[in-house]
Amino acid sequence: MTEVRAKKALGQHFLVDLNIARKICDALSGGTAEAPAEALEVGCGMGVLTQFLLQRPDLTVWGAEIDTESVDYLKSHYPAFTPRLIEGDFLRLDLRERFAEGLRLIGNFPYNISSQIFFKLLENRDRIPECVGMIQKEVAVRIAEPPGSREYGILSVLLQAWYDIEYLFTVNETVFAPPPKVKSAVIRLRRNGVERLDCDETLFIKVVKAAFGQRRKMVRNALRAAFGDFGGAEHPFFSRRAEQLSVADFVELTRWVGEHR
């Protein structure tokens, strides 16, 4: 097999620029040669990132690939990698069971599931200290944006609650086959020092989603639609819009909602 056909249904756009591939792989931290860190590449494709990751003695590299054609290609070109190549859907993997000591994530993430990948990251935040991913530029900007921006949204708040986020660099369309219709970007997420938020974390997620569910409305109206009228009680943040609230503001608001619903 000489190459893999990119499949639109899987959101595949294969990176062909080796310099960018190396740069992405270099952005991920590892362990040591004596105690390598486990890293999982999501969507290995034809191994453009894989080849550089496998050269690193400070990483034990795993791969998750749903495309059977790509799996066959990888087995043919990287036979030593085969025992650590997981055939199947990353979104369905039980990361806690398979990676008991934790793992780092990396990949040229398929555009059509990039948000789902980050929600899975959040579900396993106690096990994933770092993630380096190439995604659609628009999504990367949204994730990294501070409060007050139009792009700031649900993923921004939830990821920034538990991760420090760096927008590393932009990637042009021309370095992919086939080229996507939009620019891409590489971001790095590293776990911050927050082990637990100072509020009910399940409720926090519900409050954030509810607030942005009607982002053009003031927080008062968005939360009332989800939680009721709180017995007529008011919070100072009720007269703001969701995009104006920081992570700390949402934590405070969550505590208030917990007391008044």
C-alpha positions as CSV (number, residue, x, y, z in Angstrom):
1,M,0.0,0.0,0.0
2,T,1.5,3.3,-1.1
3,E,-0.9,5.7,0.5
4,V,-4.3,6.1,2.2
5,R,-7.3,7.8,0.6
6,A,-8.5,10.7,2.7
7,K,-12.1,10.1,3.7
8,K,-14.4,13.0,4.1
9,A,-16.7,11.2,6.5
10,L,-13.7,10.8,8.9
11,G,-12.6,14.4,8.5
12,Q,-9.2,13.3,7.2
13,H,-6.7,15.9,5.9
14,F,-3.3,14.4,5.9
15,L,-0.4,16.7,6.9
16,V,2.4,16.4,4.4
17,D,4.9,19.0,5.7
18,L,7.5,17.2,7.7
19,N,8.9,20.3,9.4
20,I,5.5,21.1,10.8
21,A,5.0,17.5,11.9
22,R,8.3,17.6,13.8
23,K,7.4,20.9,15.4
24,I,4.1,19.5,16.6
25,C,5.8,16.5,18.1
26,D,8.5,18.6,19.7
27,A,5.8,20.6,21.5
28,L,4.8,17.6,23.6
29,S,6.8,17.0,26.8
30,G,7.8,13.6,27.8
31,G,9.3,11.7,30.7
32,T,12.9,10.4,30.6
33,A,14.7,7.6,28.7
34,E,14.6,5.6,31.9
35,A,11.0,6.3,32.7
36,P,9.2,7.3,29.4
37,A,5.8,9.0,29.6
38,E,2.9,7.3,27.8
39,A,1.5,9.3,24.8
40,L,-1.5,8.5,22.7
41,E,-1.7,9.8,19.1
42,V,-5.3,10.3,18.1
43,G,-5.8,9.5,14.4
44,C,-2.4,8.4,13.1
45,G,-3.3,8.4,9.4
46,M,-0.1,7.6,7.4
47,G,2.2,8.2,10.4
48,V,3.5,11.7,9.6
49,L,3.5,12.5,13.4
50,T,4.0,8.9,14.4
51,Q,7.4,8.6,12.8
52,F,8.8,11.5,14.9
53,L,7.1,10.4,18.1
54,L,8.6,6.9,17.8
55,Q,12.1,8.5,17.6
56,R,11.7,9.9,21.2
57,P,13.1,7.7,23.9
58,D,11.2,9.8,26.5
59,L,7.8,8.6,25.2
60,T,6.1,5.2,24.9
61,V,3.9,5.9,21.9
62,W,0.4,4.5,21.4
63,G,-2.0,5.2,18.6
64,A,-5.8,5.2,18.1
65,E,-7.0,4.8,14.5
66,I,-10.5,4.1,13.3
67,D,-9.7,3.9,9.6
68,T,-8.9,0.3,8.6
69,E,-7.0,1.5,5.5
70,S,-4.7,3.6,7.8
71,V,-4.3,0.7,10.2
72,D,-3.1,-1.5,7.4
73,Y,-0.7,1.2,6.2
74,L,0.7,1.7,9.7
75,K,1.2,-2.0,10.3
76,S,3.0,-2.3,7.0
77,H,5.3,0.8,7.5
78,Y,5.8,0.7,11.3
79,P,5.6,-3.0,12.3
80,A,7.3,-2.4,15.7
81,F,4.4,0.0,16.5
82,T,1.7,-2.5,15.8
83,P,1.3,-3.9,19.3
84,R,0.5,-0.4,20.6
85,L,-1.8,0.5,17.7
86,I,-5.4,0.5,19.0
87,E,-7.9,-0.2,16.2
88,G,-11.1,1.7,16.8
89,D,-12.8,4.9,17.8
90,F,-10.8,7.0,20.3
91,L,-14.1,8.5,21.6
92,R,-15.1,5.0,22.8
93,L,-11.9,4.1,24.5
94,D,-11.8,3.6,28.3
95,L,-8.7,5.6,29.0
96,R,-8.8,5.0,32.7
97,E,-8.7,1.2,32.2
98,R,-6.1,1.2,29.5
99,F,-3.8,3.9,30.9
100,A,-3.9,3.5,34.6
101,E,-0.9,5.7,35.1
102,G,-2.1,8.5,32.9
103,L,-1.2,9.6,29.4
104,R,-0.5,12.6,27.1
105,L,-2.6,13.2,24.0
106,I,-1.3,14.4,20.6
107,G,-2.6,14.4,17.1
108,N,-3.8,16.1,14.0
109,F,-7.3,15.9,15.3
110,P,-10.1,15.3,12.7
111,Y,-12.1,18.5,12.5
112,N,-15.4,16.8,12.8
113,I,-14.7,15.4,16.3
114,S,-12.2,17.9,17.7
115,S,-14.7,19.3,20.3
116,Q,-15.7,15.7,21.3
117,I,-12.0,14.9,21.8
118,F,-11.6,17.9,24.2
119,F,-14.7,16.9,26.1
120,K,-13.2,13.4,26.5
121,L,-10.0,15.1,27.7
122,L,-12.1,16.9,30.4
123,E,-13.7,13.7,31.5
124,N,-10.2,12.3,32.0
125,R,-8.5,15.4,33.3
126,D,-7.1,13.7,36.3
127,R,-5.2,11.3,34.0
128,I,-4.1,13.7,31.2
129,P,-1.5,16.2,32.2
130,E,-0.9,17.5,28.6
131,C,-2.4,17.6,25.1
132,V,-1.0,19.0,21.9
133,G,-3.4,19.1,19.0
134,M,-3.8,20.5,15.6
135,I,-7.4,21.6,15.0
136,Q,-9.4,24.1,13.0
137,K,-8.0,27.6,13.7
138,E,-11.5,28.9,14.6
139,V,-11.8,26.2,17.3
140,A,-8.2,26.8,18.6
141,V,-8.9,30.6,18.9
142,R,-12.2,29.8,20.7
143,I,-10.5,27.5,23.2
144,A,-7.7,29.9,24.0
145,E,-9.7,33.2,24.1
146,P,-10.1,35.1,27.4
147,P,-13.5,36.4,28.6
148,G,-15.1,39.2,26.7
149,S,-14.5,37.8,23.3
150,R,-17.2,36.7,20.9
151,E,-15.3,33.4,20.4
152,Y,-15.2,32.7,24.1
153,G,-17.6,29.9,24.9
154,I,-18.4,26.6,26.6
155,L,-15.1,24.9,25.7
156,S,-13.1,28.0,26.6
157,V,-14.5,28.1,30.2
158,L,-14.4,24.3,30.8
159,L,-10.9,23.8,29.4
160,Q,-9.5,26.9,31.0
161,A,-10.9,25.8,34.4
162,W,-8.4,22.9,34.5
163,Y,-5.8,23.6,31.8
164,D,-3.4,26.4,30.9
165,I,-3.8,26.9,27.1
166,E,-1.3,28.1,24.6
167,Y,-2.0,28.9,21.0
168,L,1.3,27.8,19.5
169,F,1.1,28.5,15.7
170,T,-1.1,28.7,12.7
171,V,-0.9,26.2,9.9
172,N,-1.9,27.0,6.3
173,E,-4.2,24.9,4.1
174,T,-1.5,24.1,1.6
175,V,0.4,21.7,3.8
176,F,-2.4,19.1,3.8
177,A,-3.6,16.5,1.3
178,P,-6.4,17.2,0.5
179,P,-6.2,20.9,1.6
180,P,-9.0,21.9,4.0
181,K,-11.1,25.0,3.3
182,V,-9.9,26.7,6.5
183,K,-6.7,27.3,8.3
184,S,-5.5,25.1,11.1
185,A,-3.7,25.8,14.4
186,V,-1.7,23.9,17.0
187,I,-2.5,24.4,20.7
188,R,-1.1,23.0,23.8
189,L,-3.0,22.3,27.0
190,R,-1.2,21.7,30.3
191,R,-3.0,20.8,33.6
192,N,-3.0,23.8,35.9
193,G,-2.7,23.5,39.7
194,V,-6.5,23.1,40.2
195,E,-7.3,19.7,41.5
196,R,-10.9,20.5,42.4
197,L,-13.0,23.6,41.7
198,D,-14.4,25.4,44.7
199,C,-17.9,24.4,43.8
200,D,-19.9,21.4,42.7
201,E,-18.1,20.5,39.4
202,T,-21.0,18.7,37.9
203,L,-23.2,21.7,38.5
204,F,-20.5,24.0,37.2
205,I,-20.6,22.3,33.8
206,K,-24.4,22.5,33.7
207,V,-24.3,26.2,34.6
208,V,-21.7,27.0,32.0
209,K,-23.6,25.1,29.3
210,A,-26.9,26.7,30.3
211,A,-25.4,30.2,30.3
212,F,-23.9,29.8,26.8
213,G,-27.0,27.9,25.6
214,Q,-28.6,31.3,25.1
215,R,-25.5,33.4,24.8
216,R,-27.3,36.5,23.4
217,K,-29.4,36.7,26.5
218,M,-28.4,38.0,29.9
219,V,-27.3,35.3,32.4
220,R,-30.5,35.8,34.3
221,N,-32.7,34.6,31.5
222,A,-30.4,31.8,30.3
223,L,-30.2,30.3,33.8
224,R,-33.9,30.7,34.6
225,A,-34.6,28.7,31.4
226,A,-32.5,25.8,32.8
227,F,-33.0,26.1,36.6
228,G,-36.2,28.1,37.2
229,D,-36.5,31.5,38.7
230,F,-34.6,30.9,42.0
231,G,-37.5,32.1,44.1
232,G,-37.0,35.6,42.7
233,A,-33.4,35.9,44.1
234,E,-30.9,37.8,42.0
235,H,-27.1,37.5,41.5
236,P,-24.9,40.5,40.5
237,F,-23.8,38.5,37.4
238,F,-27.4,38.2,36.2
239,S,-27.2,41.4,34.2
240,R,-24.1,40.2,32.3
241,R,-23.8,37.9,29.3
242,A,-22.0,34.5,29.6
243,E,-19.0,35.7,27.5
244,Q,-18.3,38.3,30.1
245,L,-17.7,35.9,32.9
246,S,-14.4,34.3,33.8
247,V,-13.8,30.8,35.2
248,A,-13.7,32.3,38.7
249,D,-17.0,34.1,38.0
250,F,-18.6,30.9,36.9
251,V,-17.4,29.1,40.0
252,E,-19.0,31.8,42.2
253,L,-22.2,31.7,40.2
254,T,-22.3,27.9,40.5
255,R,-22.1,28.1,44.3
256,W,-24.9,30.6,44.3
257,V,-27.1,28.5,42.0
258,G,-26.4,25.5,44.2
259,E,-27.7,27.4,47.2
260,H,-30.8,28.9,45.5
261,R,-32.2,26.3,43.1
